[in-house]
Amino acid sequence: MSASSRSLNGLPPSGADGRSPYQRLSQRMLDLSGDRGVLKDVIREGSGELVTPDASVLVKYSGYLEHMDKPFDSNCFRKTPRLMKLGEDITLWGMELGLLSMRRGELARFLFKPTYAYGMLGCPPLIPPNTTVLFEIELLDFLDSAESDKFCALSAEQQDQFPLQKVLKVAATEREFGNYLFRQNRFYDAKVRYKQALLLLHRRSVPLEEQHVVETAKLLVLLNLSFTYLKLEQPAVALRYGEQALSIDQKNAKALFRCGQACLLMTEYQKARDFLVRAQKEQPFNHDINNELKKLASYYRDYMGKEKEMCHRMFAPGEHGSTVGEN
């Protein structure tokens, strides 16, 4: 919470005019609902489009009762907030209306009258009956999942009727969903979203002059898939997607790096070295690439040491002077 909202909740019960802190605050707030049931005060402006109905939102929020400095509800203590879908995961009508008025990066304060919050009965023991509550909400991001879900349900022929920009937008949304799931360590679910994005881009037939736009979008998804399969401990599949990325951009350092990582996990040390040296050539001072080359050198030394030890055991004289293979 910002210092301004904390000082608000620390105000005396009423001012010289007899009004409560929330009543005084409400005088300078924007009426979103038309009946002053949902009021808004922008703390920091956002940018881009407004949140769309049925979108999935990523928010930080804290809810306060009047005259209380500590929130009765907050997700600000979580390392990564949960993605919430409007109309399903958000139960407060006022919060849903408030979010629909916000843009990415926006931070705003809202007052919700009981009708738009916890009703006449409240929510014992935390929320008294007939209580107006204050919420401070920061919109980190949102994804238009409804548009994406509807488009993905269409046949390939139906999807071809839409302009290329529509396909690119939906594919980008699927990839963003995958990125969110990846950050949550939900690698299997992320893989499903990335594959859906790749399928949309593969299906689309475009004239030669627009091919580079689609290839650029494909490259990003292929890199995501390669990394995801490394996390899923399937290096052979990770290598396949990495090589597909290189077929689009043969000097892409990230693709070369992923292929090198995959080969290292498969103990294909020469191939790993080839990929990693090429990656280093593109980005000589990349910390991750250089560390992976050091790791490869260490693994290779261990491997060669074990090979020498095995050969020594195979051909060294036995206890009675015989060698392996002699009767």
C-alpha positions in Angstrom: 0.0 0.0 0.0 1.1 3.5 -0.7 1.8 6.0 2.2 -1.2 8.0 1.1 -3.6 5.2 1.6 -2.1 4.3 4.9 -2.4 7.8 6.2 -6.1 7.8 5.0 -6.9 4.7 7.1 -5.1 6.4 10.1 -7.3 9.5 10.1 -9.6 10.3 13.1 -13.2 9.0 12.9 -14.5 12.3 11.6 -13.4 15.8 10.6 -14.6 19.2 11.7 -17.6 18.8 9.4 -18.6 15.5 11.0 -17.9 13.4 8.0 -16.0 10.1 8.2 -12.7 9.6 6.3 -14.4 7.6 3.6 -17.0 10.2 3.2 -14.4 12.9 2.7 -12.4 10.7 0.3 -15.4 9.9 -1.8 -16.0 13.6 -2.6 -13.0 13.6 -5.0 -13.5 10.2 -6.5 -15.0 9.2 -9.9 -18.4 7.4 -9.9 -18.0 4.2 -11.9 -21.4 2.6 -11.2 -23.7 5.6 -11.7 -25.1 5.3 -8.1 -21.9 6.1 -6.3 -21.6 2.5 -5.2 -18.2 2.1 -6.8 -15.9 5.1 -6.6 -12.4 5.4 -8.0 -9.3 7.5 -7.4 -6.3 7.0 -9.8 -3.0 6.9 -7.9 -0.8 6.1 -11.0 -1.9 6.1 -14.6 -1.7 3.0 -16.7 -1.3 2.6 -20.5 -2.7 0.7 -23.4 -6.2 -0.8 -23.7 -8.8 -1.1 -21.0 -9.3 -4.5 -19.4 -11.8 -6.5 -21.6 -14.8 -8.5 -20.2 -14.0 -12.1 -19.5 -10.2 -11.3 -19.4 -7.8 -13.0 -17.0 -6.1 -10.4 -14.9 -2.9 -10.3 -12.9 -3.3 -7.9 -9.9 -2.0 -7.0 -6.5 -4.7 -5.8 -4.1 -5.3 -4.9 -0.5 -8.7 -4.4 1.2 -9.2 -2.1 4.2 -12.0 -1.3 6.6 -12.4 2.3 7.7 -10.1 3.4 10.5 -7.9 0.3 10.1 -4.3 0.4 8.9 -3.9 -3.3 8.4 -5.7 -5.0 5.5 -8.3 -7.6 6.1 -7.4 -9.1 2.7 -4.3 -8.8 0.5 -2.3 -10.8 -2.0 0.7 -8.4 -1.9 2.6 -10.9 0.3 2.6 -13.5 -2.5 5.8 -13.8 -4.6 3.7 -14.3 -7.7 0.0 -13.3 -7.8 -2.5 -15.8 -9.2 -4.0 -15.1 -12.6 -7.8 -14.5 -12.1 -10.6 -14.7 -14.6 -13.3 -12.0 -14.5 -16.7 -13.5 -13.9 -15.2 -16.6 -12.3 -12.4 -16.0 -9.8 -13.4 -12.5 -8.7 -16.4 -12.5 -6.4 -16.7 -8.8 -5.6 -18.9 -7.0 -8.1 -17.2 -3.7 -7.3 -13.8 -5.1 -8.0 -14.9 -6.4 -11.3 -16.3 -3.0 -12.3 -13.2 -1.3 -11.1 -10.9 -3.6 -13.0 -12.9 -3.0 -16.2 -11.9 0.7 -15.9 -8.2 0.0 -15.6 -5.2 -0.2 -17.9 -1.9 -2.1 -17.6 0.4 -0.6 -14.9 -2.4 1.4 -13.3 -2.6 1.8 -9.6 -6.0 3.0 -8.2 -8.0 3.2 -5.0 -11.6 2.2 -4.8 -14.5 2.5 -2.4 -17.1 -0.2 -2.6 -20.5 0.3 -1.0 -22.0 -2.8 0.6 -24.1 -3.6 -2.5 -20.9 -3.9 -4.5 -18.9 -5.6 -1.8 -20.0 -7.9 1.1 -23.7 -6.9 1.2 -26.0 -6.1 4.1 -24.8 -9.1 6.1 -21.1 -8.6 5.7 -18.6 -11.5 6.1 -18.2 -12.3 9.8 -16.0 -12.1 11.6 -13.8 -9.9 9.4 -16.4 -7.7 7.7 -19.2 -6.2 9.8 -22.7 -5.9 8.3 -23.5 -3.1 5.8 -19.8 -2.0 5.5 -18.1 0.1 2.9 -14.6 -1.1 2.1 -11.6 0.4 0.5 -9.5 -1.5 -2.0 -6.2 -0.5 -3.5 -5.5 -2.4 -6.8 -2.5 -2.5 -9.1 -3.2 -4.0 -12.5 0.1 -5.8 -13.5 -1.3 -7.3 -16.7 -4.3 -8.9 -18.3 -4.9 -11.5 -21.1 -8.0 -11.5 -23.3 -8.6 -15.2 -22.8 -12.2 -15.0 -24.1 -11.1 -13.8 -27.6 -8.4 -16.4 -27.7 -10.6 -19.3 -26.5 -13.3 -18.5 -29.1 -10.8 -18.2 -31.9 -9.0 -21.5 -31.1 -12.4 -23.3 -31.1 -12.9 -22.4 -34.8 -11.8 -24.7 -37.7 -8.7 -23.9 -39.7 -11.0 -22.9 -42.6 -12.9 -20.5 -40.4 -9.7 -19.0 -38.9 -8.4 -18.3 -42.4 -11.3 -15.9 -42.9 -9.8 -13.5 -40.3 -6.9 -11.1 -41.1 -3.4 -12.1 -40.2 -3.2 -9.5 -37.4 -6.0 -11.4 -35.6 -4.1 -14.6 -35.8 -0.9 -13.0 -34.5 -2.8 -11.4 -31.7 -4.4 -14.7 -30.6 -1.1 -16.5 -30.9 0.6 -13.8 -28.8 -2.1 -14.2 -26.1 -1.6 -18.0 -26.0 2.2 -17.4 -25.7 1.6 -14.9 -22.9 -0.5 -17.5 -21.1 2.3 -19.9 -21.5 4.8 -17.5 -20.1 2.7 -16.9 -17.0 2.3 -20.6 -16.5 6.0 -21.1 -17.0 6.8 -18.5 -14.3 4.5 -20.5 -12.0 6.6 -23.7 -12.7 3.6 -25.2 -14.4 5.7 -26.4 -17.3 3.3 -29.0 -18.7 0.4 -26.5 -18.9 2.8 -23.9 -20.4 3.8 -26.4 -23.1 0.1 -26.8 -24.1 -0.3 -23.1 -24.5 2.9 -22.7 -26.5 1.9 -25.6 -28.8 -1.5 -24.0 -29.4 0.2 -20.8 -30.4 2.5 -22.7 -32.8 -0.4 -24.6 -34.3 -2.2 -21.3 -35.1 0.9 -19.9 -36.8 1.6 -23.2 -38.7 -1.9 -23.3 -40.0 -1.8 -19.8 -41.5 -1.0 -19.5 -45.2 0.4 -16.0 -46.0 1.8 -14.3 -49.0 5.6 -14.1 -49.3 5.8 -10.4 -48.3 4.1 -11.3 -44.9 6.1 -14.5 -44.3 8.7 -12.8 -42.1 6.1 -11.6 -39.7 4.8 -15.1 -39.1 8.3 -16.5 -38.9 9.3 -14.0 -36.3 6.3 -15.0 -34.2 7.1 -18.7 -34.6 10.7 -18.1 -33.5 9.6 -16.8 -30.1 7.3 -19.8 -29.5 9.9 -22.3 -30.6 12.4 -20.8 -28.2 9.8 -21.1 -25.4 9.0 -24.7 -26.3 12.7 -25.6 -26.3 13.2 -24.1 -22.9 10.1 -25.7 -21.5 11.1 -29.2 -22.6 14.4 -28.7 -20.9 12.5 -28.0 -17.7 10.4 -31.1 -18.4 13.7 -33.1 -18.7 13.0 -34.1 -22.3 16.2 -32.8 -24.0 15.6 -34.6 -27.3 12.4 -32.7 -27.8 14.0 -29.5 -26.6 16.7 -30.0 -29.2 14.2 -30.6 -32.0 12.4 -27.3 -31.2 15.7 -25.5 -30.9 16.8 -26.7 -34.3 13.5 -25.6 -35.8 14.2 -22.1 -34.3 17.6 -22.2 -36.0 16.0 -23.0 -39.4 14.4 -19.6 -39.0 17.4 -17.7 -37.6 20.6 -19.8 -37.8 22.6 -17.2 -35.8 20.1 -16.9 -33.0 22.2 -17.1 -29.8 19.3 -18.3 -27.6 18.4 -21.1 -29.9 22.1 -22.2 -30.2 22.3 -22.1 -26.4 19.2 -24.2 -25.9 20.4 -26.8 -28.4 23.8 -26.9 -26.6 22.0 -27.4 -23.2 19.9 -30.2 -24.7 23.0 -32.0 -26.2 24.9 -31.6 -22.9 22.0 -33.3 -21.0 22.1 -36.1 -23.6 25.9 -36.4 -23.1 26.5 -35.6 -26.7 29.5 -33.5 -25.8 30.8 -32.7 -29.3 27.5 -31.5 -30.5 27.0 -29.5 -27.3 30.4 -27.9 -27.8 29.6 -27.0 -31.5 26.3 -25.3 -30.5 27.7 -23.5 -27.5 30.8 -22.2 -29.4 28.5 -20.8 -32.1 26.3 -19.2 -29.4 29.4 -17.7 -27.8 30.5 -16.3 -31.2 27.2 -14.4 -31.4 27.3 -13.2 -27.8 30.9 -13.4 -26.5 30.2 -11.9 -23.1 27.0 -13.8 -22.3 27.3 -15.1 -18.8 25.0 -18.1 -19.2 26.7 -19.3 -22.4 30.2 -19.0 -20.9 29.1 -20.9 -17.8 27.6 -23.6 -19.9 30.9 -24.0 -21.7 32.7 -24.4 -18.4 30.1 -26.9 -17.3 30.7 -28.8 -20.5 34.4 -28.9 -20.0 34.0 -30.2 -16.5 31.6 -32.9 -17.6 33.8 -33.9 -20.5 36.8 -34.2 -18.1 34.8 -36.5 -15.8 33.6 -38.5 -18.8 37.1 -39.0 -20.1 38.4 -39.9 -16.7 35.7 -42.6 -16.3 36.5 -43.9 -19.8 40.2 -44.2 -19.0 39.4 -45.9 -15.7 37.2 -48.4 -17.5 39.8 -49.1 -20.2 42.4 -49.6 -17.4 40.2 -52.2 -15.7 39.5 -54.0 -18.9 43.2 -54.4 -20.0 45.0 -54.4 -16.7 46.6 -57.7 -15.6 44.4 -59.8 -13.2 45.4 -61.2 -9.8 47.1 -64.3 -11.3 48.8 -62.5 -14.2 46.0 -63.2 -16.7 44.2 -60.6 -18.8 40.6 -60.2 -19.7 39.8 -62.5 -22.6 42.3 -65.2 -21.7 41.1 -68.7 -20.5 
